[in-house]
Amino acid sequence: MLALSRKKDEAIVINDNIEIKIIDIKGDQVKIGISAPKSVPIYRKEVYAQIQDSNKEAVQSVNREALKQLFHK
C-alpha cells in the first residue's frame, strides 16, 4: 500500500485518468472528490462489501440442475 500525505486542495492522479482530490478536512473527517471515467465503478468499501456478499448469496441460491437443463436442450 502506498501512503501519501495530502493537504486541502491537493490531489493524486492514478493511471492518467483518475484524480482524487482532498476537498475539506474537519476534525477526523476528510471529504474527497474523485474524477474518473464513467466506466470506472467507484464504491465506498462497506457498500462494495455488501454488493460482494449479495452476489455470493445469489450464486449460492441458483438451482444448478435447472440451469444445466436449460442450456442442454
Secondary structure, DSSP 8 states (H G I E B T S, - for coil): -------TT-EEEETTTEEEEEEEEETTEEEEEEE--TTS----HHHHHHHHHHHHHHHHTS-HHHHHHHHT-
